[in-house]
Amino acid sequence: MTPGLLGFVVFAALGVATWFLLKSMNKQFKRVDFVEEPEPVKE
């Protein structure tokens, strides 16, 4: 038995939701300006 139309719709909805999530995450990462400072040297 195949999942049919309902399976396809659920799968497509998950794909679209993932795409929007990644787009939003990318936008958030571009806002962050993180400058890595070198660690102090321990002697």
N, C-alpha and C positions, 0 to 999 in steps of 0.2 A: 504494500500500500504506500502511495506517495503522499507527501505532506500537502500537495495541491496549492491552491491560491492563498489560503490562510498562512501557510508556512512561508510562502514567498513574501507576503505582505509584512509579516513579523520580521523576517530577515532584512528586508529593504528598510524598514523603520529603524532597526538596530544600526544598519549601515549609515543612514542619514544622521541619526543621533550621535554616532561616533564622529562623523565628519564635522558636525557643529561643535562638538566638545573639543576636538583638536584645533579647530579654527579659533575658538575662544581662548584656549590655553596658549596658543601662539601669540595672540594679542596681549595676553597678560605678561608673557615672558618678555615681549618687546618693551613693555613699560618699565621693567626692572632694569636699573643700571647698576650692575654689580661689578665692583672693581676688586679683584683679588689682591690682597696685600701679602707680600712675602713674609714667611714666618721668621720671627727673630731667631738668630743662631744661638743654640744652647752649647755652652762649653763645659 
